[in-house]
Amino acid sequence: MALIFRTDLECSREDKQGMIFYHVRDPQSGANFDLYEIEYLMALKLDGVREVDEVVADIYDDYDFEISLEDFETFMAQLS
């Protein structure tokens, strides 16, 4: 299953008490949500080309952040 992090979402970086967050707004629905920096970076990996296991491997390789396939699939479901 290859998902795409929508390119039409409006994203802005925010520093809240020393922690980096990304405020994301969906212009279609008006929904707003915040992502931790690593969550945002993981979401950007969802390019619609690579399979989930490839994305999880890239996350580890690029950010030295280990996430299980199951946890990443839960994260993707929350993004949906």
Secondary structure, DSSP 8 states (H G I E B T S, - for coil): ---B--TTSEEEEEEETTEEEEEEE-TTT--EEEEEHHHHHHHHT-BSSS-HHHHHHHHHHHH-----HHHHHHHHHHH-
